[in-house]
Amino acid sequence: MLKIGNIEIDGYPVLLAPMEDVTDVSFRYMCKKFGADIVFTEFVASEALIRDVDKAKTKMKIYDFERPAAIQIYGHIVESMAEAARVVGSAEPDFIDLNFGCPMKKIAMRGAGAGLLRDVPKMAAMANAVVKATSLPVTAKTRLGWDADSIVIEDVALRLQDAGIVALTIHGRTRSQMYSGRADWEWIGRVKNNPQIKIPIIGNGDITSPQKARQAFEQYGVDGIMIGRGAIGRPFIFGEIKHYLETGELLPEPTAKEKVEIAREHFLKSLEFKGYPRGIYEMRRHFALYFKGLPGFKEFKLRLLQSLDTEEILGTLDEIAERYGDMRVQTITYYDEKAPKE
Ligand SMILES: Cc1cc2nc3c(=O)[nH]c(=O)nc-3n(C[C@H](O)[C@H](O)[C@H](O)COP(=O)(O)O)c2cc1C
C-alpha cells in the first residue's frame, strides 16, 4: 500500500508524472479516467506564485474529480518555496510535491530543480522549510545525482526523510543525462531496499508497457510507479497496466476508432476547461501522438494541427475513424522519439 498523508492506495499504485505543458487538467482528466491513482500538476514556479501571476494560479487549480492530486512547485530560494507552499495551500491539493529534478538549463543552473543535487544540504533545508510552512503532506521528486560521478540519491533520500518528506519519487537518471540513455532502476531499488528508508519510494523512468511496470514492482520493490512520456498520446496505458498487474493478461492495442473516441473526449475536455481558442492550441501537441504510426496519416495530421474550427476538427476525427476503423497500430510515442535507439 502506498500511503501519503491520508491517501492510501492499495494494489499497484500508478501515478501520472508532472510534465510541463502536458499534464494540464484535460490530460489529467483522461489519465484519471483510465486509472491513474494520483496525478500531478505541471510544475509551478514559487516566485510566480508569490507574485500572484495568473498563469501560475491557473496551473494550480485542482478539480474534485481528479483527486488525489498534487501541486508541484520549484524554486531556488528556500524562503520563497516556503511562502509558495502557503499560497498553494489555498488551492487545497492533497499534497505538495517539490521539484528537485528538473534538468533544464534555465532552472538547474540557477540552483532550482536538479541544481539542488549539487547542494544537498540546501535541498534538505528547503524541504524542511516547506514542511514547516504547510499543514499539507510534502513529497519530493528528484534524480540520481548531478552526473554519473556524483550519484547522491542514497544520501538525498535519507536527508529528505529526516526533513519531513513523506514520499520520494526517484527518476533513475542523472541531471547530465537529461532524458537520454536509460533510467537506472538499480539505484531506485537500492534506495527502496535500504532498511533505514521508511518513506514510500516511487520509481520513475522509461515505463512504457505493462511488462515494464510489473518488473518495477517485482524486481525493485517500489511502492508505486510514475509514468510520464509513456502516457502522452496513450492515457489508456494506466488501464493497460492495471489490467495486466491484476489479471496477467495484456489488453489489445485500442483500434484507431477507439483512439478517435479517446482523442475526441480529450479535445472536448480541453475546450471545456480552457475555452476557445486556447483549448484548440493546447490540444495540438497531443493530437498527432494519438495517431502516430497510422499509414498515410499526414494529411489528417495537417488538418488537425492547422484548424481553428471546432466543428471541422471533430469532422476530421470522424473521418479518421472511418478511414482506419479497426486498425490497431502501436503508437510510436513521444517517448520513442526522444529516447535513443538501441
Ligand atoms: C515534456 C516533459 C515535461 C516535464 N515536466 C516536468 C515537470 O514539470 N516536473 C517534473 O518533476 N518533471 C517533469 N518532467 C519529467 C517527468 O516527470 C519524468 O520524470 C521523466 O519524463 C521520466 O519519466 P518517463 O520516462 O516516464 O517519461 C517532464 C518530462 C517531459 C517529457
The ligand as an SDF file (V2000), in Angstrom:
LIG
                    3D

 31 33  0  0  0  0  0  0  0  0999 V2000
    7.5600   17.3410  -21.6660 C   0  0  0  0  0  0  0  0  0  0  0  0
    8.0440   16.9950  -20.2850 C   0  0  0  0  0  0  0  0  0  0  0  0
    7.8190   17.8850  -19.2430 C   0  0  0  0  0  0  0  0  0  0  0  0
    8.2360   17.5790  -17.9460 C   0  0  0  0  0  0  0  0  0  0  0  0
    7.9460   18.4420  -16.9240 N   0  0  0  0  0  0  0  0  0  0  0  0
    8.2460   18.0720  -15.6320 C   0  0  0  0  0  0  0  0  0  0  0  0
    7.8090   18.8600  -14.5190 C   0  0  0  0  0  0  0  0  0  0  0  0
    7.1450   19.9000  -14.6630 O   0  0  0  0  0  0  0  0  0  0  0  0
    8.1460   18.4250  -13.2690 N   0  0  0  0  0  0  0  0  0  0  0  0
    8.8660   17.2690  -13.0590 C   0  0  0  0  0  0  0  0  0  0  0  0
    9.1480   16.8910  -11.9050 O   0  0  0  0  0  0  0  0  0  0  0  0
    9.2790   16.5100  -14.0940 N   0  0  0  0  0  0  0  0  0  0  0  0
    8.9640   16.8750  -15.3590 C   0  0  0  0  0  0  0  0  0  0  0  0
    9.3140   16.0440  -16.4020 N   0  0  0  0  0  0  0  0  0  0  0  0
    9.9660   14.7620  -16.1020 C   0  0  0  0  0  0  0  0  0  0  0  0
    8.9330   13.6490  -15.9270 C   0  0  0  0  0  0  0  0  0  0  0  0
    8.0970   13.9100  -14.8220 O   0  0  0  0  0  0  0  0  0  0  0  0
    9.6210   12.2760  -15.7120 C   0  0  0  0  0  0  0  0  0  0  0  0
   10.3960   12.3350  -14.5310 O   0  0  0  0  0  0  0  0  0  0  0  0
   10.5440   11.8880  -16.8680 C   0  0  0  0  0  0  0  0  0  0  0  0
    9.9390   12.1730  -18.1110 O   0  0  0  0  0  0  0  0  0  0  0  0
   10.9170   10.4100  -16.8000 C   0  0  0  0  0  0  0  0  0  0  0  0
    9.7800    9.5810  -16.7910 O   0  0  0  0  0  0  0  0  0  0  0  0
    9.2350    8.8620  -18.1490 P   0  0  0  0  0  0  0  0  0  0  0  0
   10.3770    8.0400  -18.6870 O   0  0  0  0  0  0  0  0  0  0  0  0
    8.0820    8.0290  -17.6750 O   0  0  0  0  0  0  0  0  0  0  0  0
    8.8710    9.9510  -19.0880 O   0  0  0  0  0  0  0  0  0  0  0  0
    8.9270   16.3640  -17.6960 C   0  0  0  0  0  0  0  0  0  0  0  0
    9.1670   15.4800  -18.7630 C   0  0  0  0  0  0  0  0  0  0  0  0
    8.7260   15.7710  -20.0410 C   0  0  0  0  0  0  0  0  0  0  0  0
    8.9790   14.7780  -21.1440 C   0  0  0  0  0  0  0  0  0  0  0  0
  1  2  1  0
  2  3  1  0
  2 30  2  0
  3  4  2  0
  4  5  1  0
  4 28  1  0
  5  6  2  0
  6  7  1  0
  6 13  1  0
  7  8  2  0
  7  9  1  0
  9 10  1  0
 10 11  2  0
 10 12  1  0
 12 13  2  0
 13 14  1  0
 14 15  1  0
 14 28  1  0
 15 16  1  0
 16 17  1  0
 16 18  1  0
 18 19  1  0
 18 20  1  0
 20 21  1  0
 20 22  1  0
 22 23  1  0
 23 24  1  0
 24 25  2  0
 24 26  1  0
 24 27  1  0
 28 29  2  0
 29 30  1  0
 30 31  1  0
M  END
$$$$
